[in-house]
Amino acid sequence: MHLEGALSPAVLFTLAKRNNISLPSNDSAFASPTALLARYDQFTSLDDFLHYYYIGMSVLVEASDFEDLAMDYFRHASADGLAHAEVFFDPQAHLSRGITYSTVLSGFSAARKRAETEFGITSELICCFLRHLPVPECVATFNNVHVQASFKDGSVTGIGLDSSEKPFPPELFEEIYAGARELGLRRTAHAGEEGPATYISSALDVLKVERIDHGIRLAEDDELLERVVKDGTMLTVCPLSNVLLKCVTEVKGVPIRRFLEKGVKFSINSDDPAYFGGYLLDNYCAVHEEFDLSIPEWSGICRAGIEGSWCSQARKDELLARLDKVTAFWQAKIQS
């Protein structure tokens, strides 16, 4: 889940007014929050979405803005029953606007602490690099003294790779991921969403990632699929996002059933919920409505998400115990 992708039109307009930010007057989508939300239903591609995504970021200026953004997401997540989130953020999109890394990090960190206290939601923060930007700029951001400090003090758990997938293959970012391994950071990357299955293998072989974000093109490569199953690599699948970005025409085009039948480990996620019209529970419901999954199948998906997360083993044990309790309840309810 991208924190910047949780910037709802309502929050966007509120922060724009608070920070005296002028939204594009030549785009009718910015006439009102309602008009902007309607435009979000008409994305034609990943790049079309990213155009609005980066405009939205312009309203984030003070640490309190980042805190408000993240708290709005955590409120939605809590209402959906979320217990743990591993959230992305894009420092380059803010550094390029003159916003300091400490401003971004302090705002998001404050929200994470509040979410745990107020909602019982634990979280991990993942620093992503924008693959459409020059690689040297990405490397410089990784090596930034403040970014490095957040890695070393544990404020940030791992790194990711996002933005336009094509034509920016994972191997371009080998230097960053090698550095991350040396620091003991966790590693994931967007691959096989709009890009080919070969991007998945490159992320695994060159970047040495532990997880694959999206990864739906895995279904097109039987040999790679078998390897992913054998290695137990988890995919973070985002069904409604895949539809809105035209990666598939409808939810049934997401290879949920094939992944289940082959034993691929995957979790269900919301990606950029404010833009794609669906928070976590919406994605779960969309999958269930299309595939009519059984209790054991849903339990397996949730178990994969817990076991593939980067929280402590103690927290995983807590979540697995909760899952077992819920599963037993529904199994008993059906049998009675």
N, C-alpha and C positions, 0 to 999 in steps of 0.2 A: 504494500500500500504506500503510495506516494503522498506525503503530507501536503505538498503543494497542490496535489490533485483532489484535496478535500475542501478546496476554497469554493464554497457555494456562492452563487450570484448574490444572495442576501448579504453574506459576510463581505464579499468583494466590494459591493457598493458602500457598505458601512465604513470599511477601512479606507476606501478612496475618498470619501467625504471627510473622514477624520484626519487624513494626511494631506488633504488638498491636492489629490492626484486627479488629473484630467483624463478621463477615458476617451477612446477614439470617437470623435464626433461624426466622422464620415462612415461609420459602421452602425447601421440601424439596430444591430444586436445589442448595442450598449445603451439603448434608449431607456431600458428599465431592467430590473432583475428578471422579470417575467419574459421579456424579449430575449434576454441572454440565455435563459434556461431553454427556451424554445430552439434557439440556434444550436445548442448542444445536441439536440436530437438529429441534427443534419450533417454531422461530420462525414466527410467523404474519404478521409484517409488519416493515417497517423500524423502526417505533417499538418493537415488542416486542424486537427485537434491541438497540436503543439503550438500553432499560431495563437490560439486563444489562451492556451495554458501559460505562455510566457507573458502575454499582456496582463493576465490576471496577477502574476507575481509582482507587477510594478506597484501594487498597493501595499505590499509588505515592506515596512520601513523600520519600525521600532521593535524591540524585543517583545513588547506586549502584543504586537500584531501577530507575530509567530505563535505566541502563546494562545491567543484567541483562536487562531486558525486551528491549531492542534486540539484545543479543548472542544471546539465545535465537532471535530471528528470523533473524539473520544466519547462525547455525549451520544452521538449516533451509534457508535460501536457498543456502548454499554446497553443501550435500548435493544440492540440486536442480540445481546447475551454474550458478547465477546469477553474472553478472559485474558488473552495475551495477543499482542500485536508486534510485528517487526516492521518498522516503518522507515521508508526511504526519505531522504531530502537531497536537494540539489544545490550545494554551496556555490557552484560556478554561476548559476543564474542570479545569485544575489551579490556575489563579489563583483561581478561585471557592472552592477548598478551602484557600486560604492557602499554597499551594506557590508559591515564587517562580519567575519565568521563568528566572532563571539556574540554578536547580536542575535544571529540566527540560532546558534547553539543554546544560548541562555534561554531564549523564548521557548524553544522546543523542549528543553530539559525541564523547565518549570512546569510545562503542561504534563509531561510524563510523570512527574512527581505527584501532581494534583490528581491525575487519572488513577494512580495507584491508591492514593488516599481516599478519594471520593467514590471511585467505582470499583476498586479492587482489580484494575487492569494493569498487568505488568507489560513492559515493552522493551524492545531493543532498538537502537537507532543505527541506521545504515547509511553511510555516505556514498552517494552515487556520483558518477562522472558522466558528463554529457558527450556522447560519442560523436555528435555532429560537429563539435568544436575541434580545433587543431589538437593533435595528440600532445605536442609540447605544452600546450596550455593546461591540459588535463594532468600531465606529469607535474607541472609547476604547482597546481592546486594540491595534488597529493603530498608534495614535499613542503608545502606551506607550513611554517613553524607552528601556527595555531592549529592547523588540521592535524599535524603530527602529534601535538600535545593532547588533542582529544582522543587520539588512538591510544596513546600511552597511559592516559589516566582512566580509560575505560568508559568515557562518555559516549564514545562511538564504538560499536561492537564489530562492524565489518564494512565491506565496500560492495558496491554494485555498479552496473553499467546500464544506462538507460538512454532515452531520447530516440531519435530516428535510427532504426536498426540498419536499414539499407541506405547507402552502400558502405557501411562501416563495420567490417568483420571484427570479431573479438580479438584476433591476433595483433591488431594495431596497438592494443593496450597491455601487451605482455609485460612491459617494464613496471607498470603500476601494480599489477597483480603479483609480480615477483617480489616487489617491495612489501606488499601486504602480507605475503607468506612469511617473510623474514620477521615481520612484527607480530606474527601469530594472529592476524585478523581473520575473521570469517569472510567467505567470498562467494558471491553470487553474480549473475549477469543475465540481462535480458537476451534471449536467443531463441530463434525458431518461432517467433510471433509472426511478423511480416517477412522476416528473413528465412532462408532455407534451413533444412535440417543440418547442413554442414556447419552452420554457425553454432549449433549445439555441440557438435564434436570438437570444434575449435575451442569453444569455451572450456570444455572438459580437458582437452589435451594440452592446450597452450596456456590458458589462464589458470588451470587447475582449480576450477570452481567446485564448490561443494553442493550447490543447488543451481537449478536452472529456472529463471523466471519466464513464465508463459510456456514455451516449449511445445506448442501444439503441433508443430511440423515434425515432431518426433514420429508421429503416426505414419509418416511417409517413408520412413527408412527402417525396414524390419531388422537389419543387423544392428543398427544403433539402438533401436528400441530394446533388443535383447540385452545389449550391453548395459543400458541404463537400469533395466530390471535386475540384472545380475549384481551390479554395483550398489543398488539400493538408492540411487540418486533421486532426490525429490524434485518435482516440478511445482511451481506456484501458478496454478491455472486461474485465469480471470475471464470467465465466460461472457458476461455482459460487455466487458471491454472488447473482447474479440469481435462481437457482433457490431458494436458501435463504430469500430475502426475498420470495418469491412474485411477483417481477416477471415471471417466466415459470414454466411448470409443470415444464419439463425443459430440459436443455441444448440440445436441438434447437430450442427456441423462441428461443434467442439468434440474431440474424440474421447469423451468421458467413458463410454461403454467399452471402447477398444482398450483404453488404458486399464480399466478394471479387469477385463478378461485376460490381459497379458501380465497383470501384476505390477504395473507402473505405480510408484508411490507419488501421490500428488495431493495438494491442498487446494481449497477453493478460496479465492480472494477477491477483493473489490477494486484493486488497481487505483483508479482515479475516480472515486465514487461521486463527487460533486459534478463531474463532467459527463459521466456515463449513466446517470440516473439509477444507480443501484449501489447501496451499501452492502455489507457482508450478507445479511439475511436475504436480501433481494437476489443475490447470486445463488445462494443455497436453494431458494424457492424456485428460481428459474431452472436450475439443474434438475430438481426433483420433478417439476411439472413436465419436463421433457423426457426424462429417463426413468422415472418411477423407481427410484433406488430402494433397496431393502434396508432394514435396520443394520444387518451385518455390513452391507456396502457403505452406508453412511458412517458406521463406526470405524471402518477401515480407513476412510478418507480422513476423518478427524484424528485418528491415531497417527496416521502418517504425518499430518500437520504438526502434531505435538512432538513426535519423535524427531522430526526434521527441523524443529525450531532451534534457536540458538540461546534459549534461556538455560538456567541451571538445571541439573538433573533433579534437584529437589523440587523445583517448580514443575518440571515435566511429570514427576511422580504425582504431584497434587492434581494436575490436569487429567492425567490418565485415570486416577481414581474417580474423579468427577465424571469422566466419560463412561467408565464402567458402571457407575451408579445410574446414569441416565439410560444407558443401553439396557441394563437389566430391568429398569422400570417399564420401558416401552415393550420389551419382549414379553414381560409378564402381562401387560395390559392387552396385548394382542391375543395372547393365549387364553386369557380369562373370558 
